[in-house]
Amino acid sequence: MATVLLITSLDTRRKETLLLKEYIEKEGCSVLLMDISMGALVEGLADYGCVEVAKAGGSSFDVISKSSDTNKNMGCMVKGSGRIVGDLWTKAKIQGIAGFGGTSNVTVISLVMKELPFGFPKLILSSSAAIPALAARFFANTDIVMFHSCVELNGLNYFVKDALSRFAALIGGVLHRRTGTERHGGEAIALTEFKFAEGCAERVRKLLEQRGLEVVPFSATGASDCIMEEMVSKGLFKGVVDLVPSGLSEALLGGNRSAGLDRLDRELEGSVPVILTPCGFDMISCGPYERKDTDPYWKRKRIGERKLFIPDKYRVQARTTRREMEMIGRVFAEKLNKAGTKVAVFIPLRGFSSLSCEGGPLHDPQADSGFLKVLRAKADRQKVEIHEMDCAIDDQEFAEVIIDRFVRMVADNDRCGLSRVDG
């Protein structure tokens, strides 16, 4: 029988917790309870009580319950519950983890869940799931499933019972169908892609699969590429074809697809080979179009005066200027020079994306040349391969050359790994 660890605060949600436990057991799962209460002590119900959790976190429940320092108290409960959860997972005593409650509860629960590997079932039920300022913080960069209860989970009214019942059914369904993939991996290839390099991504995927390699694609939306890097850092891939690293340029320029200023850091500090292109550096994602008259960003960046691609009212791609491309080239080169792994950069000189090819709405070879000039000057050629190709990104030869080089890099890396093991 699969066992789920259920985390909540019994001092504020005792009745609700016991009912949810009953519902989960009816789904054919065993339940272990963890209490992360920080106010009042409830004894005799939890398998891992708040006293034990606080102690594991380096404090005591008596100190926490009398303290008004919420941030410090939550930190202690995160640390303590994380240690207990890690031990349970390592010993295979749980096959999934779930939690429910308000903002404080979900903050603690989500931070604990983020330490567990991808593929291990993680589920949260909360009325705070849709708060814009908090939602991404709860489940960003991991595979936590958020169930929005809509109503506050206090009391046992019809709506709460219904939410608890459906959440229990979700837990049961996930645990009964899990594959245990979180204990495997390391043989697949990560691939970033988006609409404006669709042809290249499709060819790359097919060429890798023809060579017997499994491909896991990630949409370069800012969120998915962050998740990709997190998975790379956990050893889940044997190589990265980062066709669209523009989460970095979006972060530099304030675009919608920002992946943060640390984009590229984790994949480049790893031990697996990485292929990169400048795809996406040639544009800023700045929709919706209705921002044009009132948004200070549009005015400050003079977006309306640039070349634009507007497929619909929600999406707008604005051409990056030469000065912006030079800045992107400098930051890109700085990151490449710090790489701890094998890196090869391929530059399609006739268009970094389908939008900036000749005849495309964002075609601007002068801006692209600004990027190239800085990259050539700043990149350390002893550490970074740079291949300039007289083609566009979606041309067949571009994908073929990329994959030929990448496959050799992977093979070399595999041989080095075997040599280290033999030695």
N, C-alpha and C positions, 0 to 999 in steps of 0.2 A: 504493500500500500504506500502510495506517495505521501510524503510529509511536507507540509507548508509551515513556515514560521510566520506567525501573525503578530505584527508589531502595532501597538497603540498605547493610549494612556487610560488605564483603568480608573483613575481617580475622576475622570470626567466622562468616560464612555463605558461604564461597566456593563449595563444592560445590553447595549448595542454590541459590545464585544462578544458576550456570551451567546447572543442570538446568531451573530455571524459565524462563530465557531460551530454552532449547531448546524447551520446551513451548509458549511463547508464539509462537515463530517457526513452529511446526507449525500454529498457529491462523491463520496467514496475516498476521501482524503483524511489523513491523520493531521492534527493541528497541535503545534507547540506555540504557547503564548509568551510574548515578551512585553513587559510593562515598562514604558519609558516615562511614567508619571514624574512630574517635578513639583507637585503641590502636596497631595495627601497620599498616605501609604495605604494600599489595599493589599492585604495579606491572604495567602492561601489559594489564589486563583491562577497566578502566572507560573509557568515553568521556569522563567527567568524574570525575577521580580526587579522592581526599580532599585532596590537596595543593592542587589548583585550587579546591576548595570552600572550604577554610580560608582561602586567600588572598582569595577573593571576599568572605569574611566579615570581613576586616580583621585576620586573624591569620596564623599559619603552622602547618602540620601538626606541625612539630617542637615548637613551643610547646604545642600542644594535647595531643600524645601524652605529654608529660612533666608535664602539669598534673593535679592531683587535683581541680580545681574543675569538677565535672561540669556544674553549672548554666551556668557561663560558657562552657565548651566547647560545650555544646549550643546555646547562644545564637548562638555564632559559626557553627556549621554550619547552623543555621536561616537565618541572614542570608545566608550564602554560597550555599547551595542555592536559597534563594528568589530571589536575583538571577539565577542561571543559569536557573532554571525560568521566571521572568518573561520573560526574553529569548527563550527557546525558544517560549513561547506567543505572544508578540507577533509573532514571525516565522513563526508557523504551522508550526514544525518538528516539533511533537508534536501528536497528536490525543487523547492520554490520558496519565494518570500513575498509576503503581502503586508500591506498596512493601510490604515485609514485614520481620518481625523481632520483637524483644521490646519491652519498654516504652520503653526509651530511643530505639530506632529509630523506633517508631511515634509517639512524641511529636514528634520532629523532622519526620518525614514529614507528619503531620497538620497541623502548624503551617504548613508550606510549602503544602500543598494548600488550606488555608483562604483563601489569598490569590488563588486562581484563581476565575474566575467560576462562577456556577451554570450547570449544564448541561454543563460540561466534565468528562469522565469522571475520577473519582478513586476508586481502589480500594486497600484495605489488607487484608493477610492477617496475622493475629497470634493467638497464644495468649492475649494480654492483652486481647482485644476485649471479654471479658465481665466484667472486673474492675469491680465497681460504682463504685468511687471514681474510675476512670479512663475508663470507656467514654464517658460524656457529654463529657468533656474532649476526647477524640479527635475526635468527629464532631459535636458540638453546633453548631447554627446554620449548618450547611452540608450539602451533599449527598454526603458521603463514604460509600462503600459499604464496610462492615466485614465481612470474612469471618473467622469464628471457627475457627481451626484445631484447637482443643481440645488438641492435643499440641504440645509445644515444637518449634520448627522447627530442630532441630539434628540432623545425621545424615541418612542417606538410607534410613530404614526404610520399611516399606510405608505406614504412616500419613502420613508426611511426603510421600512421593512422590504419594500419592493427593491430599493437600491441595494440593500444588503444581500437579498436573495439573488439578484442578477450578478452581483460581484462574486458571490460564492460559486455560481454556475460558471463564471468566467475562469476563476481559479481552478476549479475542477477540470474544465475542458483543457486548459493549458497544461496542467500537470499530467494529465492522462495521455497527452499527445506529444510531450517533449521528447527530443531526440538525444539530448546530452551533448550537443555540439560544442558547448562551452569548454569541454575538456579536450577538444581536438583543434584542428586548424593548422596554419603555418604553411600550407601547400598551395593556397590560392593566390591570385594576383588581384590587387586593388586597381581600379580604373576610375578616374574622374571624367565626367562628360557633361555636356549640355547641348541645347538645341543648335547652337551656332558652330558646332564641330561634329555634327551628327554623323556625317559620312565617315570621318576619320575614326570616330569611336566605334562605329559598326565594323569597319574593316579591322581595327585593332583587336576587337573582341573575337572575330572569326579567325584571324591569324593565330591568336593565342590558343584558341580552342583546337585548331587544327594541329597544334603542337602538343596537345594533350594537357594543356593547362586550364584550370578552372578560373573563371573571371568573375569577380564581384564588383559590379558597377555602383558608383555613387554620383548622384546629381550634384553639380557644383553650385549649390544654393546658399552656401555659407554654413548651414547646419550639418548637412550630410558630409561635406568634406572635413569638417571638424571631427565627426564620428569616425571617418576613415582614418584620420591620423591617430586617433585614440586607439583604434583597433591595430594599427601598424605598431604602435608602441607596446602593445600587449603580445606581440609576436604572432598575430593571426594571419600574416601574409608573408610570402617569400619574395615579393617584389611589388613595386608601385609604378604604374604608368599614369602619371599625373598630367593628363592632357590639359586640364583647366585649373590652374593654380590661382585663378583670379580672385579668390576669397581674400588674398593678400592685398591686391590693388584696390578692391572694394573697401577694405578696412582703411587703407591709406587715404582714400578719397571720400569716404562716407557713403558708399553705395549700399543698395538693399541686400546684396549678396555677401556682405562682410563675414569673414570667418575669423576675424580678430588679427591683431598685429603679430601673433605668434604662429600664424599659418606657415606651414613648411617646416617649422622647427622640429617637431617630433619625428616626422618621416626622414628628415635629413640627419638627425642624430642617431638613427637606428643602425641596423647592420644589414639591411636588405637593399638591393640596387634600386635606384630611382631614375625614371625618365621624366623629363619636364619639357613643356612647350610654353610659349607666351600667350596661349589662347585665352581670351577674355581680358587681357591687359589693355586691349584696344577699345574698351567701352566701360561705361558706368551704368549700372542698373539703377534707375531713379524714378520709376513710376510710383503712383499712377499719374496720368497726364494732367489730371485736375490740379496737381500741385503747381502747375506752371505760373499761375497768377498770384498766388499767395505765399508759397513756401520760400522762406529766406534762403534755404539751400540752393534752390533753383536760381534765385537772383544773385547770390554770392558767387556761384560757379558759372553764371551766365549760360545755363543749360539751354535756354531757348534760342541762343545764338549759335549753337553747335549743330553739327550734323546729327540727326536723330533717326532712330528706327522705332516706329510705334505700331506694333502689330495689333494692339487693341487698347482700350482706355486704361487698362490696369498696368500694362508693361511698357516701359520706355527704356531704350538703350541709347545713351549719349556718347559721342565720340570723345575719347581722351585726347588732350592737347599734347603738343610736343614736350612742353615743360613737365607735364604730369608723367608722360612716358619716360622722360629722363629720370625723374624721381623714382619711378617704379623700377627702372633698370638698376639704379644704384642700390636700393634696398634688396632687390632680388639677388644681385651679385654678392652683397654682404652676407646674406643667408647661405648662398651656395658655398662661399669661401669657408664657412664654419662646418660644412658637412663632415660627418664622420663615416659616411658610406660612399659607395661608388655612385656618381651622378653624371648623367649625360643630358644636355639640353639640345633640343632640335628646334631650329628656327625656320618656319616656312616663309621665305622672303616675299612671296606674292600674296600674302594675306594671313594674318594671325588667326582669323576666324572667317566664317562664310560671309559675315557682314562687311569685312574690311578688304575683301578681294577686289580686284579691278571691276568696276561697275556696281559694286556693293554700296549700300547707303552710308557706310562708315569708312569708305576707302580714303586713306590719308597716309601715303607712303612717307611723307616728311615726318609725321609724328612717329611712325614706326622706326624710322632711321634714328630718331633721338634715343629710343630705347636701345637699339643695337649699338650705337656709338658708345654709350655708357657701359653696357654689358661687356663689350670687347675690352674696354679700358680697365674695368674694375675686377672682372672675374679672374681668379687664379687658375691659369690653364694647367698648372701642375696637379690641381685637385679636381677640376671640373672640365669635362669634355663639352665643347660647343660645336655643333654641326649646323652650318647654314645651308639651306637647300633652296634651289631655284624652282619653287613650286608653291601652291596654296595648301592650306591645311587639309582640305578634303580631297586632294589629289591622291590617287592610289599609291603612287611611289612613296609618298611621305609616310604612310602607315607601314608599308613594307620595310622601309629602311629602319624605322623606329623599332619594329619588332625583331628584325634581324639582330640589331645591336643589343636589344634587351634580353633576348634569349641567350646570347653569349655571356652577358653580364650575370644572369641567373646561374648559368652553368659554372662560370668561374667562381661564383660565390658558394655554390654547392660543393665544389672541389675544395675550396679553402676550409669549409666547415668540416668536411671529412678529414682533411689533414690535421685540423686541430683536435678532432676526436681521436685519431690514430696516435697522435703525439702524446 
